[in-house]
Amino acid sequence: MFLQLSSAAALRAADVTPAEISDYSKPVFNLHKHLSSPVKIQSIELLKMKSNYFLRTRSTDGAEGLVMTKGVEDFTGILANRVIPHFLGKDARDLERLVDEVYVTASNYKLAGQAFWCPVAYIEQSLFDLMGKTLKKSSSELMGGVLRKEIPVYLSGSDRKLSAEEEVEVYVRGVEETGAKAVKFKIGGRMSDNNDAMPGRTDRILELAAKKLLPKVTLMADANGSYDAKNAIAMGKRLQDMKYLWFEEPCPWEEKSETKRVADALDIKIAFGEQDSSLWLFQWMIDNKVMDIVQPDLNYNGGFIRAARVARMARKVGMWICPHNTQTGAASVNILHFAATTPNVGPYMEYVHRGPEKKESWYSPNFAIKNGVIPVPAGPGLGLEFDPEFVKKAEVVKL
């Protein structure tokens, strides 16, 4: 059912056997160890409250898991017809096997990509919430144990519609408001064939960022596939001379060989992988050093389990994993738990910040950044408490 891959170079670097390096399908969690009795999945529902969507799972014994989603409204057909039926009636303790099997059930592999894996991820994360609440343990504990109780974050989420002056000012204010020690700028024009978002914008960002933030703040840059290899190498040399921590997605994400050319030519770390959802391909990219930092998205790649397998691949060759994240507030709780339990996460996790944190009354805790860190919620499951009255008012979406 699963393709296998090995690399002599990676084997030498990691000092492991071919079976170990290629076995990216090997389980990472043992949920049966934590739960002695079956946890039968009774229902899976999509809820809507104003513009927000939530995925709710319930077990036959009354336990409930609830996660806030992003973008799932675009994938409701796949959620309803391809993903939910596979999980209903099953034992949530078998979650890792269920996530593997949903890919091949009914030829679902033909749909692989964000539109398929996001629905899987939201169900998986909701079930981790449910099982944690059943045990009165955090999801981090179910995923191997809590290694860190607060997570350093870097600020991201800027918009290429902003001028260079406006973008740099967003982060100057953000650092003042949050105490963040790192920020990431958007450079280039996003899949733009070497064109800038505005004439001279990237040059001006680099100039102003150096003047206003260095050396106290660590800087990163994200090109979102703006450059071919030649231009990415030239830009990367500028960034490494300025001591940027990493250069993210320099070339279009499908062009792995171009990204590898950039990684081979530069000393600065290349961060890559946010658009990918093939574990085979992550193994190949790691073996062939396409990047230095792996960046699966916890939703686009299918959830905690699949990201943990990518982390294990990266750990064997000494790479960081710094998941891509475009979420904030209640929807961002997944990245905190993942970072809490994963040994080889990088020094900062991505967190979208566009201004002072808005405290919401319908969930707690709020995710305020103080001194550059966010505490990991310590309560059962994902540690979020939703106002019951708010949840009661949510509409169950007919799928």
PEGI-V358599 format. One line per field, one symbol per residue. ss: DSSP state (H for helix, E for strand, - for the rest). phi: phi as a letter, one per 40 degrees, with the letter a starting at -180 (. if undefined). psi: psi as a letter, one per 30 degrees, with the letter a starting at -180 (. if undefined). A space follows every 50 residues. Layout:
ss->???
phi->???
psi->???
//
This chain:
ss->-------HHHHHHH---HHHHH--------HHHH-----EEEEEEEEEE- -EEEEEEEE----EEEEE---HHHHHHHHHHHHHHHH---EHHHHHHHHH HHHHHHHHHHH--HHHHHHHHHHHHHHHHHHHHHH--EHHHH-------E EEEEEE-------HHHHHHHHHHHHHHH---EEEEE-------------- HHHHHHHHHHHH-----EEEEE------HHHHHHHHHHHHH----EEE-- -----HHHHHHHHHH---EEEE------HHHHHHHHH-----EE--E--- ---HHHHHHHHHHHHH---EE--E----HHHHHHHHHHHHH---E---EE EE----------EE-----E--EEE-----E---EE-HHHHH--EE---
phi->.bcbabacccccccfbcdccccccccdbbbccccbcbdbcccabbbbbbf ccbbbbbbbccgcbbabcbbgcccbcccdccbbddcccgcccccdccccc cccbcffcdcbdidccccdccccdcccccdcccdcfbccdccchhccaba bcbbcagcbccccdcccccdcccccccbgdbaabccbgbgfbfgcccadg ccdcdccccccbbcccbcbbbbcfgcbcccccccccccccccgccabbfc bdccccccccdccccbccccbahcccabcdcdccccdcfcbbbcbcccbd chhcccccccccdcccbgccbbdcabbafdccccccccccbbcbcccabc acabidccccccaaccbccbfgbbccdbcdgcgcbcddcccdccccccb
psi->ekllklkeeeeeefhlleeeffiffklfliffeejflkjkjelkkklkjc gkklkkkklfgflkkkkklkffffgeeeeefeeeeefkfljffgeeeeee ffefkhhfffgkaefefeeeeeeeeeeeeeeeeefhlleeefgfljfkfk jklkkaglkffkleeeeeeefeeeeeefgkgklkkjlagjhghgklekkg eeeeeeeeeeefekgfkkklkjfhgflleeeeeeeeeeeefghkeljkie lkffieeeeeeeefflfkkkklgffkgjeeeeeeeeeghelfkkhkkfee fgaeeeeeeeeeeeefggklkikkkgllbefgfefeeeeffjehlafkkk kkjgakkjkkfgllllhkkkhglkkkkflkbfgkjkjeeeeefkkjkj.
//
